[in-house]
Amino acid sequence: MKIEQSTSRLYASQSTQISAASDDTSASFSAALNTATAGTSQSEAEGAEQTDFTSMTRQEMQEWSNEQIRSGNMSLDEGLPFMAMTMKIPVGGGTAGALQASDDGERVDFTEKVGAGIEGAISRHDEVTRGMLEKAMETMQQYQDETSSDDARA
């Protein structure tokens, strides 16, 4: 069996063309990625908000805790007390039930609420709730006054 030179040259030129094309593609992809990343960082910085657990609506708390869970900064179990804080249950009960966080514009001091919850858990000798709320308080102290773009990287 005889292998001709022309066949080898054919494949050799194709591999050179493919290599050159992939270099162009990776360079343009890299440039596009850098541009997109730079644009995202700038827009995030412009839209960043301070995290203030002492004056936050239930909707803001819900959005903050969802973002922490989505970004992997917090597990679902760690997010449970934050999600519970977003509910508002009327004292009279009735047919209304719990109000949705988005329906309520009231600003709440969540650090005060967690502190009261810890005191209540201590008085009831409820160590599970106490531990959960103390962890929530530590988390709130860690993130207090940080910008939302910092939160995603923490």
C-alpha positions as CSV (number, residue, x, y, z in Angstrom):
1,M,0.0,0.0,0.0
2,K,1.4,3.3,-1.0
3,I,0.4,6.6,0.7
4,E,0.5,9.6,-1.5
5,Q,2.0,12.9,-0.3
6,S,-1.0,14.9,-1.7
7,T,-3.3,13.2,0.8
8,S,-1.1,14.1,3.8
9,R,-0.8,17.7,2.6
10,L,-4.6,17.9,2.3
11,Y,-5.1,17.0,6.0
12,A,-2.1,19.1,7.1
13,S,-3.6,22.2,5.6
14,Q,-7.0,21.5,7.2
15,S,-5.5,21.2,10.7
16,T,-3.7,24.5,10.1
17,Q,-6.9,26.2,9.1
18,I,-8.8,24.7,12.0
19,S,-6.1,25.8,14.4
20,A,-6.1,29.4,13.0
21,A,-9.9,29.5,13.1
22,S,-10.1,28.3,16.8
23,D,-7.5,30.9,17.8
24,D,-9.7,33.7,16.2
25,T,-12.8,32.3,17.8
26,S,-11.2,32.0,21.3
27,A,-9.8,35.5,21.0
28,S,-13.2,37.0,20.0
29,F,-15.0,34.9,22.7
30,S,-12.5,36.1,25.3
31,A,-13.0,39.7,24.2
32,A,-16.7,39.4,24.3
33,L,-16.7,37.7,27.7
34,N,-14.4,40.5,29.1
35,T,-16.7,43.2,27.7
36,A,-19.9,41.5,29.1
37,T,-18.3,41.0,32.5
38,A,-17.1,44.6,32.7
39,G,-20.6,45.8,31.7
40,T,-22.2,43.6,34.4
41,S,-19.9,44.8,37.1
42,Q,-20.5,48.5,36.3
43,S,-24.3,48.1,36.2
44,E,-24.3,46.1,39.5
45,A,-22.2,48.8,41.2
46,E,-24.7,51.5,40.0
47,G,-27.7,49.5,41.2
48,A,-26.2,48.3,44.5
49,E,-28.2,48.9,47.6
50,Q,-27.2,48.9,51.2
51,T,-28.4,46.0,53.4
52,D,-30.1,47.5,56.5
53,F,-31.9,44.9,58.6
54,T,-33.0,47.7,61.0
55,S,-35.3,49.2,58.3
56,M,-36.3,46.8,55.7
57,T,-39.6,45.7,54.2
58,R,-40.7,42.1,54.2
59,Q,-40.3,42.0,50.4
60,E,-36.7,43.3,50.7
61,M,-35.9,40.6,53.3
62,Q,-37.4,38.0,51.0
63,E,-35.4,39.2,48.0
64,W,-32.2,39.4,50.1
65,S,-32.6,35.9,51.6
66,N,-33.5,34.4,48.2
67,E,-30.4,36.0,46.7
68,Q,-28.2,34.6,49.5
69,I,-29.6,31.1,48.9
70,R,-29.3,31.3,45.1
71,S,-25.7,32.5,45.3
72,G,-24.7,29.7,47.7
73,N,-23.9,32.0,50.6
74,M,-26.7,30.4,52.6
75,S,-28.2,27.0,52.7
76,L,-32.0,26.5,52.7
77,D,-31.9,25.6,56.4
78,E,-30.0,28.7,57.2
79,G,-32.5,30.8,55.2
80,L,-35.5,29.4,57.0
81,P,-35.7,32.0,59.8
82,F,-35.3,34.8,57.2
83,M,-38.1,33.4,55.1
84,A,-40.3,33.1,58.3
85,M,-39.6,36.7,59.0
86,T,-41.2,37.7,55.7
87,M,-44.6,36.5,56.8
88,K,-47.1,38.7,58.5
89,I,-49.9,36.9,60.2
90,P,-52.8,39.0,61.4
91,V,-53.6,38.8,65.2
92,G,-57.3,38.2,64.6
93,G,-56.6,35.4,62.1
94,G,-59.8,35.1,60.2
95,T,-60.1,34.3,56.5
96,A,-57.3,36.6,55.5
97,G,-54.5,34.3,56.8
98,A,-50.9,35.4,56.2
99,L,-50.3,38.5,54.1
100,Q,-47.8,38.2,51.3
101,A,-44.5,40.1,51.7
102,S,-45.1,42.0,48.5
103,D,-48.5,43.3,49.8
104,D,-46.9,45.1,52.8
105,G,-44.8,48.2,52.6
106,E,-44.1,48.5,56.3
107,R,-40.5,48.9,57.3
108,V,-39.4,46.5,60.0
109,D,-36.4,46.3,62.4
110,F,-35.6,42.6,61.8
111,T,-32.7,42.7,64.3
112,E,-35.1,43.7,67.0
113,K,-37.5,40.9,65.9
114,V,-34.7,38.3,66.0
115,G,-33.6,39.6,69.4
116,A,-37.1,39.2,70.8
117,G,-37.3,35.8,69.3
118,I,-34.1,34.7,71.0
119,E,-35.4,36.0,74.3
120,G,-38.6,34.1,73.8
121,A,-36.8,30.9,72.9
122,I,-34.6,31.3,76.1
123,S,-37.8,31.7,78.2
124,R,-39.3,28.6,76.7
125,H,-36.1,26.6,76.9
126,D,-36.3,26.1,73.2
127,E,-32.6,25.5,72.3
128,V,-33.3,24.6,68.6
129,T,-35.1,27.9,67.9
130,R,-32.6,29.8,70.0
131,G,-29.7,28.4,68.0
132,M,-31.4,29.0,64.7
133,L,-32.2,32.6,65.6
134,E,-28.7,33.3,67.0
135,K,-27.2,32.1,63.7
136,A,-29.6,34.4,61.8
137,M,-28.5,37.3,64.1
138,E,-24.8,36.5,63.3
139,T,-25.6,36.5,59.6
140,M,-27.5,39.8,59.8
141,Q,-24.6,41.4,61.7
142,Q,-22.2,40.1,59.1
143,Y,-24.1,41.6,56.1
144,Q,-25.4,44.8,57.8
145,D,-24.5,47.9,55.8
146,E,-22.9,45.9,53.0
147,T,-23.9,46.6,49.4
148,S,-25.9,44.0,47.6
149,S,-23.1,43.4,45.1
150,D,-20.8,42.7,48.0
151,D,-23.3,40.2,49.3
152,A,-23.1,38.0,46.2
153,R,-19.4,37.7,46.6
154,A,-19.2,37.0,50.3
